[in-house]
């Protein structure tokens, strides 16, 4: 997403869905990505991206504590598993590290962990990144139904046009 070039092809719409932009960990990563988006948009093309709104509750969680949820059947194995998450926020890099821990019921020796890292973009920061990288924000929604972005929103959906 930072280096893909499609030999001059341009599109009226470019989507960045399901928090994909949260895997851009540095300003340089973001700038390279937005340059590729601009390069692939038609002159008045629309860029739409959804990003999770940072949750202060998640960012403040104790990294030593395992936050458990009820057991469930794993969709791949069909086994009953215990599930928990550990959260560790790096405030300097604005990256939330989440370790998701799975333990098959009755078989702790077969437990496994899946790491996840998400860059946390606050609304004003994402707006500035778009602005300084050649986009004009047309609208920001706080849900997938066009509702307003507010304090209770857990998602922000950005609609931005390539600036001339």
Helices and strands as residue ranges (DSSP letters): E 11-16, G 20-23, H 27-40, E 41-52, H 56-59, E 67-73, E 80-90, E 95-104, G 108-110, E 112-119, H 123-132, E 135-141, E 155-162
